[in-house]
Amino acid sequence: MALKGLDIFKLTPKTNCKDCGNPTCMAFAMKVAQGALDISKCPHMSDDALAALGDATAPPMKKFTVGTGDDKFTLGGETVLFRHEKTFVSTNLYAVTVCPHSFDKKIDGIRKVDYDRLGERMTTEFLYVLDHGDTAQFVETVKKAAAENRGIILAAQSADSAKAALAVAGDRVIIGGVTLANAAEFAPLAGADCTLLVGGANIEELYDAVAALEKLGVKNIIIDVTLGSVKETFAAAVQVRRAALKDNDRTFGYPSLVNLSEIADDARLQTALAAVFTEKYGSIIVVDSLNYAQALPLFGLRQNIYTDPQKPMKVEPGIYKINGADENALCVTTVDFALTYFVVSGELERSGVPLNLLISDAGGYSVLTAWAAGKLSSGSIAKFIKDFEIENKIKSRTLVIPGKVAVLKGELEEKLPGWKIIVAPNEAVELVKFFKELVA
């Protein structure tokens, strides 16, 4: 059972030294109890206190790193069942199945889905390499997969084939094919760079298999909750997560994998189910394919769910060239709130007019909210133009501002001598006609 703030406070030094970044030891203890801080943040905790509190204050779900090279990802560490309760910690990841017969054909499509959205790379994070029983072929496919600089999941049929593949697989590999029956054979392959993916025929067998691996000293485990049907798999995913977070059952306190290629044949159904398990509770979701038509909605959904609800989604400040704009194109400005950016930039693209869209730091707020909070003002816009050296990069001296802050026009003309300030319509839907007429 998780400790309360007062229980933790009793074991603190009670000096209120502020070395942990909190004003008092009680404040520190409360944050540790809520899962907002690690107990190790206090440099003055005694070894006995750390030993007593370490396990009790750790997140109910173990957190560890998977992936390879520069593409390393965290899994686990979750503390709540629902995003609105606090926030989700580790973004779920997507994997595509490959095998000796399909690798070359599939990999071209996998490579094509690679783009940036709000500063985050959107691409398939893992290759799920199938073992069809020929160890030599399996190893050769794993070698090809390792060259792609993505995470690798080895769907091995035996510990021997997994061991052979490990020699060419690279760092931080996930080894599948682990069950209660063969746990002892696979356990020696686990380590700091290898995570074991354990499966079973039912929820009870899953529990026993994880418990067996823990007894063998395995620390990094992913639970394959894929059972015989969509209904059973969904129930298992929820049961495992609830057992860990609500019942504080550490045996189920590990991330989960859902293999949709085993419970759905149709690509469209797999995409729909991937959306379901992105929400509940697939830490890794395996599909047969992930092209742009499938990836765009899934990545957008994932990014919205795994964004801290207390921190607005926003784009990076800078110059965004629309419709092939050059240094002579008109300048348009708006706020960095992601929804505003996507709506406005979409309408600007539809207009077909080359435009330099200037995005300044407005705290991730909408236009009116940023204006009311003082985040969007004539001063902030003028400062952005100066700090980003806009006048050295763009020859145009025409700036179009949002219609809802038309009040800034006069102040901007004073702060930006030589610039012509134009007020856009209030609604984004009117921008296409507005810009077409403006440049006509």
C-alpha positions as CSV (number, residue, x, y, z in Angstrom):
1,M,0.0,0.0,0.0
2,A,1.3,3.5,-1.0
3,L,2.6,5.6,1.9
4,K,0.9,8.9,2.8
5,G,2.7,12.2,3.0
6,L,2.8,12.1,6.8
7,D,4.4,8.6,6.8
8,I,7.2,9.9,4.5
9,F,7.6,13.1,6.5
10,K,8.4,11.1,9.7
11,L,11.5,9.7,8.0
12,T,12.8,13.0,6.5
13,P,15.5,15.1,8.3
14,K,12.9,17.7,9.2
15,T,15.4,20.5,8.7
16,N,13.5,22.4,6.0
17,C,16.9,23.0,4.3
18,K,15.2,23.5,0.8
19,D,18.0,21.5,-0.9
20,C,15.3,19.4,-2.6
21,G,13.8,22.5,-4.1
22,N,10.8,22.6,-1.8
23,P,10.2,25.1,1.0
24,T,9.7,22.5,3.8
25,C,10.2,18.8,4.4
26,M,6.4,18.4,4.6
27,A,6.0,19.9,1.2
28,F,8.6,17.5,-0.1
29,A,6.9,14.5,1.5
30,M,3.6,15.4,0.0
31,K,5.0,15.6,-3.5
32,V,6.8,12.2,-3.0
33,A,3.5,10.7,-1.9
34,Q,1.8,12.1,-5.0
35,G,4.4,10.6,-7.3
36,A,5.6,14.1,-8.4
37,L,9.1,13.6,-6.9
38,D,11.5,10.8,-6.3
39,I,12.6,10.2,-2.7
40,S,16.2,10.5,-3.8
41,K,15.8,14.2,-4.5
42,C,16.4,14.8,-0.7
43,P,20.2,14.6,-0.3
44,H,20.0,14.2,3.4
45,M,17.8,11.1,3.7
46,S,19.5,8.4,5.7
47,D,20.3,5.0,4.1
48,D,17.8,3.4,6.4
49,A,15.1,5.8,5.4
50,L,15.9,5.3,1.7
51,A,15.7,1.6,2.1
52,A,12.4,1.8,3.9
53,L,10.8,4.2,1.5
54,G,12.4,3.2,-1.9
55,D,10.0,0.5,-2.9
56,A,7.0,2.0,-1.2
57,T,7.4,5.4,-3.0
58,A,8.4,4.1,-6.4
59,P,5.8,4.3,-9.2
60,P,3.5,1.2,-9.2
61,M,4.6,0.5,-12.8
62,K,8.3,0.0,-13.4
63,K,10.0,2.5,-15.7
64,F,12.9,1.5,-18.0
65,T,14.4,2.3,-21.4
66,V,14.0,0.4,-24.7
67,G,15.2,1.2,-28.2
68,T,18.5,1.6,-29.9
69,G,21.1,4.2,-30.7
70,D,19.7,7.7,-30.6
71,D,16.2,6.4,-30.7
72,K,15.8,5.3,-27.1
73,F,12.4,5.4,-25.5
74,T,11.0,5.0,-22.0
75,L,8.2,2.6,-21.1
76,G,6.2,2.4,-17.9
77,G,6.3,4.7,-14.9
78,E,2.5,5.3,-15.1
79,T,0.7,6.4,-12.0
80,V,-2.9,7.0,-13.1
81,L,-5.5,5.1,-15.2
82,F,-6.9,8.3,-16.8
83,R,-5.0,11.2,-18.4
84,H,-7.2,13.8,-16.7
85,E,-6.3,12.5,-13.3
86,K,-2.7,13.7,-13.7
87,T,-0.9,12.9,-16.9
88,F,0.5,9.8,-18.7
89,V,4.2,9.5,-18.5
90,S,5.6,7.3,-21.3
91,T,4.3,7.7,-24.9
92,N,3.2,4.4,-26.4
93,L,5.2,3.1,-29.4
94,Y,4.2,1.4,-32.6
95,A,5.8,-1.6,-34.2
96,V,5.4,-3.2,-37.7
97,T,5.8,-7.0,-38.3
98,V,8.5,-8.0,-40.7
99,C,9.9,-11.4,-41.7
100,P,12.4,-12.9,-44.2
101,H,9.9,-13.0,-47.0
102,S,8.4,-9.5,-46.5
103,F,11.2,-7.4,-45.1
104,D,12.5,-5.7,-48.3
105,K,8.9,-5.0,-49.5
106,K,7.7,-3.6,-46.2
107,I,10.8,-1.6,-45.2
108,D,10.3,0.9,-48.1
109,G,6.8,1.7,-46.8
110,I,8.0,2.0,-43.2
111,R,10.8,4.4,-44.2
112,K,8.4,6.7,-46.0
113,V,6.4,7.5,-42.8
114,D,8.8,9.9,-41.1
115,Y,7.8,13.5,-40.4
116,D,7.8,16.1,-37.7
117,R,4.7,17.3,-35.8
118,L,5.0,20.0,-33.1
119,G,8.7,19.2,-32.7
120,E,8.2,15.5,-32.3
121,R,9.4,12.9,-34.8
122,M,6.6,10.7,-36.1
123,T,7.8,7.3,-37.4
124,T,7.5,3.6,-36.6
125,E,9.7,3.1,-33.5
126,F,10.0,-0.7,-33.7
127,L,10.3,-3.6,-36.1
128,Y,8.7,-6.8,-34.9
129,V,10.8,-9.5,-36.5
130,L,9.0,-12.9,-36.9
131,D,10.9,-16.2,-36.5
132,H,9.5,-18.8,-38.9
133,G,11.7,-21.6,-37.6
134,D,14.8,-21.1,-39.8
135,T,17.4,-19.6,-37.4
136,A,19.7,-18.5,-40.2
137,Q,17.0,-16.6,-42.0
138,F,15.8,-15.1,-38.7
139,V,19.3,-13.9,-37.9
140,E,19.7,-12.4,-41.4
141,T,16.4,-10.5,-41.1
142,V,17.4,-9.2,-37.6
143,K,20.7,-8.0,-39.1
144,K,18.7,-6.0,-41.8
145,A,16.4,-4.7,-39.1
146,A,19.4,-3.5,-37.0
147,A,20.6,-1.4,-39.9
148,E,17.4,0.6,-39.8
149,N,18.3,2.3,-36.5
150,R,14.9,1.4,-34.9
151,G,14.0,-0.7,-31.9
152,I,13.8,-4.4,-32.5
153,I,11.4,-7.0,-31.0
154,L,12.5,-10.6,-31.6
155,A,9.5,-12.8,-31.9
156,A,11.7,-15.8,-31.3
157,Q,10.5,-19.4,-31.3
158,S,13.2,-20.6,-28.9
159,A,15.9,-19.3,-26.6
160,D,18.5,-20.6,-28.9
161,S,17.2,-18.6,-31.9
162,A,16.9,-15.5,-29.7
163,K,20.5,-15.9,-28.5
164,A,21.7,-16.2,-32.1
165,A,19.8,-13.1,-33.2
166,L,21.1,-11.1,-30.2
167,A,24.6,-11.3,-31.7
168,V,23.5,-9.0,-34.6
169,A,20.6,-7.1,-33.1
170,G,22.4,-4.2,-31.4
171,D,21.4,-2.5,-28.1
172,R,18.2,-2.6,-26.0
173,V,16.5,-5.4,-27.8
174,I,13.1,-6.8,-26.7
175,I,13.1,-10.6,-26.7
176,G,9.7,-12.2,-27.3
177,G,8.5,-15.8,-27.1
178,V,8.8,-16.0,-23.4
179,T,6.2,-18.1,-21.5
180,L,5.9,-19.7,-18.1
181,A,7.1,-23.0,-19.6
182,N,10.4,-21.6,-20.9
183,A,11.0,-18.6,-18.6
184,A,14.2,-20.3,-17.1
185,E,15.6,-20.7,-20.6
186,F,15.1,-17.0,-21.6
187,A,16.0,-15.4,-18.2
188,P,19.8,-15.6,-18.8
189,L,19.3,-13.4,-22.0
190,A,17.8,-10.5,-20.0
191,G,19.9,-7.7,-18.8
192,A,20.4,-3.9,-18.9
193,D,20.1,-3.9,-22.7
194,C,17.6,-6.7,-23.1
195,T,13.9,-6.7,-22.1
196,L,11.8,-9.9,-22.0
197,L,8.4,-9.9,-23.6
198,V,6.3,-12.5,-21.7
199,G,3.0,-14.0,-23.0
200,G,0.5,-16.6,-21.9
201,A,-2.8,-18.3,-22.7
202,N,-4.8,-16.4,-20.1
203,I,-4.4,-13.7,-17.5
204,E,-3.5,-16.2,-14.7
205,E,-0.7,-17.7,-16.8
206,L,0.6,-14.2,-17.6
207,Y,0.7,-13.5,-13.9
208,D,2.6,-16.7,-13.1
209,A,5.0,-16.2,-15.9
210,V,5.9,-12.6,-14.7
211,A,6.3,-13.9,-11.1
212,A,8.6,-16.7,-12.4
213,L,10.8,-14.2,-14.2
214,E,11.0,-11.9,-11.2
215,K,12.2,-14.8,-9.0
216,L,14.9,-15.4,-11.6
217,G,16.1,-11.9,-11.2
218,V,14.7,-10.4,-14.4
219,K,14.0,-6.6,-13.9
220,N,12.9,-5.4,-17.3
221,I,9.7,-7.1,-18.5
222,I,6.9,-6.3,-21.0
223,I,3.6,-8.2,-20.7
224,D,2.1,-9.4,-23.9
225,V,-1.6,-9.1,-23.2
226,T,-2.6,-10.4,-26.6
227,L,-5.0,-13.3,-26.0
228,G,-7.5,-15.2,-28.3
229,S,-9.8,-12.3,-29.3
230,V,-10.2,-8.6,-29.3
231,K,-12.5,-8.8,-26.3
232,E,-10.1,-10.9,-24.3
233,T,-7.1,-8.8,-25.2
234,F,-8.9,-5.6,-24.2
235,A,-10.0,-7.1,-20.9
236,A,-6.5,-8.3,-20.2
237,A,-4.9,-4.9,-21.0
238,V,-7.3,-3.1,-18.6
239,Q,-7.0,-5.8,-15.9
240,V,-3.2,-5.7,-15.9
241,R,-3.1,-1.9,-15.7
242,R,-5.8,-1.7,-13.0
243,A,-4.1,-4.4,-11.0
244,A,-0.8,-2.4,-11.0
245,L,-2.2,1.1,-10.4
246,K,-5.3,0.5,-8.3
247,D,-4.4,-2.7,-6.4
248,N,-0.7,-1.8,-6.3
249,D,0.1,-5.3,-7.5
250,R,3.8,-5.0,-8.5
251,T,3.8,-8.3,-10.4
252,F,1.6,-6.7,-13.0
253,G,3.5,-3.4,-12.7
254,Y,5.1,-3.5,-16.1
255,P,4.3,-2.1,-19.6
256,S,2.0,-4.0,-21.9
257,L,2.3,-5.0,-25.6
258,V,-0.7,-5.6,-27.9
259,N,-0.1,-7.6,-31.1
260,L,-3.0,-6.7,-33.4
261,S,-1.6,-8.8,-36.2
262,E,-2.7,-11.9,-34.2
263,I,-6.3,-10.8,-33.5
264,A,-7.3,-8.9,-36.6
265,D,-6.6,-9.6,-40.3
266,D,-7.9,-6.4,-41.9
267,A,-5.6,-3.4,-42.0
268,R,-8.4,-0.9,-41.4
269,L,-9.6,-2.9,-38.4
270,Q,-6.0,-3.0,-37.1
271,T,-5.8,0.8,-37.4
272,A,-9.1,1.2,-35.5
273,L,-8.0,-1.2,-32.8
274,A,-4.6,0.6,-32.6
275,A,-6.5,3.8,-31.7
276,V,-8.4,1.9,-29.0
277,F,-5.2,0.4,-27.5
278,T,-3.4,3.7,-27.7
279,E,-5.9,4.9,-25.2
280,K,-6.1,1.6,-23.2
281,Y,-3.3,0.5,-22.5
282,G,-0.9,-0.6,-25.1
283,S,2.6,0.5,-24.3
284,I,3.7,-1.0,-27.6
285,I,1.2,-1.8,-30.3
286,V,2.1,-4.2,-33.2
287,V,0.5,-3.9,-36.6
288,D,1.1,-5.5,-40.0
289,S,1.5,-2.1,-41.7
290,L,1.6,1.6,-40.9
291,N,1.3,3.8,-44.0
292,Y,0.5,7.5,-44.0
293,A,-3.3,6.9,-44.1
294,Q,-2.9,4.8,-40.9
295,A,-0.2,6.8,-39.3
296,L,-1.5,10.3,-39.5
297,P,-4.6,9.8,-37.3
298,L,-2.8,7.5,-34.9
299,F,0.2,9.7,-34.3
300,G,-2.1,12.7,-33.9
301,L,-4.2,10.9,-31.4
302,R,-1.2,9.6,-29.5
303,Q,0.4,13.1,-29.3
304,N,-2.8,14.6,-27.9
305,I,-3.2,11.8,-25.3
306,Y,0.4,11.8,-24.2
307,T,0.7,15.5,-23.8
308,D,0.6,16.9,-20.3
309,P,-2.9,18.3,-19.9
310,Q,-1.5,21.1,-17.8
311,K,0.9,22.2,-20.5
312,P,-0.7,23.6,-23.8
313,M,0.5,22.0,-27.0
314,K,2.4,24.6,-29.0
315,V,4.7,24.9,-32.0
316,E,8.2,26.3,-31.9
317,P,8.6,30.1,-32.5
318,G,10.1,30.8,-35.9
319,I,9.4,31.5,-39.6
320,Y,7.1,29.0,-41.3
321,K,7.2,29.4,-45.1
322,I,3.8,28.7,-46.7
323,N,3.3,27.9,-50.4
324,G,7.0,28.2,-51.2
325,A,7.4,31.7,-49.8
326,D,10.6,33.6,-50.3
327,E,12.1,36.7,-48.8
328,N,9.7,38.9,-50.7
329,A,6.5,37.2,-49.5
330,L,4.1,39.0,-47.1
331,C,4.4,38.3,-43.4
332,V,1.6,36.9,-41.3
333,T,1.7,36.4,-37.6
334,T,-0.3,34.4,-35.0
335,V,0.2,32.6,-31.7
336,D,2.0,29.4,-31.0
337,F,-1.0,27.4,-29.8
338,A,-1.0,24.2,-31.8
339,L,-4.7,24.2,-32.7
340,T,-4.5,27.9,-33.9
341,Y,-1.4,27.1,-35.9
342,F,-2.9,24.1,-37.7
343,V,-6.2,25.9,-38.5
344,V,-4.5,29.1,-39.7
345,S,-1.7,27.4,-41.7
346,G,-4.2,25.1,-43.3
347,E,-6.2,28.1,-44.6
348,L,-3.1,29.9,-45.7
349,E,-2.0,26.9,-47.7
350,R,-5.5,26.7,-49.3
351,S,-5.2,30.3,-50.4
352,G,-2.2,29.4,-52.6
353,V,-0.5,32.7,-51.8
354,P,3.2,32.5,-50.7
355,L,3.4,33.8,-47.1
356,N,5.9,33.9,-44.3
357,L,4.0,32.8,-41.2
358,L,5.7,34.3,-38.1
359,I,5.1,32.4,-34.9
360,S,6.1,34.1,-31.7
361,D,6.1,32.7,-28.1
362,A,2.6,33.3,-26.7
363,G,2.7,30.8,-24.0
364,G,0.7,28.2,-26.0
365,Y,-2.5,30.2,-25.6
366,S,-5.1,31.1,-28.2
367,V,-5.1,34.6,-29.7
368,L,-7.6,36.3,-27.3
369,T,-6.3,34.4,-24.3
370,A,-2.7,35.3,-25.1
371,W,-3.7,39.0,-25.6
372,A,-5.6,39.1,-22.3
373,A,-2.7,37.5,-20.5
374,G,-0.2,39.9,-22.0
375,K,1.6,37.2,-24.0
376,L,0.5,38.6,-27.3
377,S,1.2,42.4,-27.6
378,S,2.8,44.9,-29.8
379,G,5.8,44.7,-27.6
380,S,6.1,40.9,-27.9
381,I,5.6,40.9,-31.7
382,A,8.2,43.7,-32.1
383,K,10.6,41.8,-29.8
384,F,10.2,38.6,-31.8
385,I,10.9,40.5,-35.1
386,K,14.1,41.9,-33.5
387,D,15.3,38.7,-31.7
388,F,14.8,36.5,-34.8
389,E,16.3,39.2,-37.1
390,I,13.3,39.1,-39.4
391,E,14.3,42.3,-41.1
392,N,17.6,40.7,-42.2
393,K,15.9,37.5,-43.5
394,I,12.7,39.0,-45.1
395,K,12.5,42.0,-47.4
396,S,8.8,42.4,-47.2
397,R,7.6,45.1,-44.7
398,T,4.0,44.1,-44.7
399,L,2.7,42.3,-41.6
400,V,-0.8,40.8,-41.3
401,I,-2.1,40.4,-37.7
402,P,-5.1,38.5,-36.4
403,G,-8.4,40.3,-36.6
404,K,-9.2,39.6,-33.0
405,V,-6.3,41.8,-31.9
406,A,-6.9,44.7,-34.3
407,V,-6.3,47.0,-31.4
408,L,-2.6,46.3,-31.7
409,K,-2.4,47.9,-35.2
410,G,-1.5,51.5,-34.1
411,E,1.0,50.4,-31.4
412,L,2.7,48.1,-33.9
413,E,3.1,50.9,-36.5
414,E,4.8,52.9,-33.8
415,K,7.1,50.1,-32.7
416,L,7.9,48.9,-36.2
417,P,8.8,52.0,-38.3
418,G,8.6,51.3,-42.0
419,W,6.2,48.4,-41.6
420,K,2.7,48.3,-43.0
421,I,0.3,46.6,-40.6
422,I,-2.8,45.0,-42.0
423,V,-5.6,43.5,-40.0
424,A,-6.9,40.1,-41.1
425,P,-10.5,38.8,-40.7
426,N,-11.7,37.5,-37.4
427,E,-12.3,34.0,-38.6
428,A,-9.8,31.7,-40.2
429,V,-12.3,30.5,-42.8
430,E,-12.2,34.0,-44.4
431,L,-8.4,34.0,-44.9
432,V,-8.4,32.3,-48.3
433,K,-10.6,35.0,-49.9
434,F,-8.8,37.7,-48.0
435,F,-5.3,36.9,-49.2
436,K,-6.3,36.2,-52.7
437,E,-7.8,39.7,-52.9
438,L,-4.9,41.2,-51.0
439,V,-2.3,40.2,-53.6
440,A,-4.6,40.5,-56.6
